[in-house]
Amino acid sequence: MVTDTQIRNQILRKINRIPTDKLKELDDFVSKLDQGIIQQPKALSFAGAWSDIDDTVFNDLTNDLISNRQRNRRRIGE
């Protein structure tokens, strides 16, 4: 299994062999990849937000979800 460090080292060796006239193109490509990474934390910004949630509240939100929805359902026109 190849580790992240090994892959990064392979990439760096390849970058060192790239001709000078191609460096701008490489920089543009890496910048595009980097922009995609910046957006990722936004999607994961709530990760772990409920890690310290009380068990009673968690059960109410998950296990009792269906019964809570049925109990609180409103019909159109009521």
N, C-alpha and C positions, 0 to 999 in steps of 0.2 A: 504494500500500500504506500502510495506516494503522499508525503505530508505537504501541508501548505507551504512550509519553509522550502522544501525541495522544489516545489513548483515555482515559487517566487524566484529562487536562485536560477532556475532554468530560464525563466522569462528575462531576468536581468542579463544573463549571458547572451541571450538572443538580441536584446536591446543594444548591447555593446558592439555587436557586429553590424548593426544597421548603418547604412551610409548617412552621412551628415545631411544630404539633401532630402532624406525621408523623415527626419526627426520632427519636422512641423506636422506632417501627416500623422505620425505616431502620437504626438502630443494632442492633436485634435481628437483622435480616436479614444485615447485614454480619458480625455476630458468628458467625452460622451458617456463612457462607462461610469465615470465618477459621478455624473449627474444622476444616474439611475440609483446609485448607492445612497445619495443624499436623500432621496425620496423614501427609501425603505424605512428609516426610523419613524417617519410620520405614520406609516401604516401600523407600526408596532408600538406606538406611543402609549397604548393602554395595556401593553403586556405586563402582567404581574400586578395590575391595579387592584385585583380582588384577592391577592395572595394572603391578606390578613383579615378576610371577611369572616364575620361570626358564623358559626355552623348553622344556627337557627335561620339566619337571613339567607344563607346559601341554599338550605333545604327549601325555604319558601320560594326562592327564585327558580329552583330547578325541579325538585321532586314534586312540589305542589303546584307547578306551573299550569298544568292542564285544568285541574280543579279550580284554581284561581281565575283562569280565563273564562271557564264556563259559568262560574258564580257571578262574575262581573260583566258578562256579555250583555250588551244592549241591542235591542232589535230596532231596525229603522222604523221610525214613526211612533216610538214609545216615548 
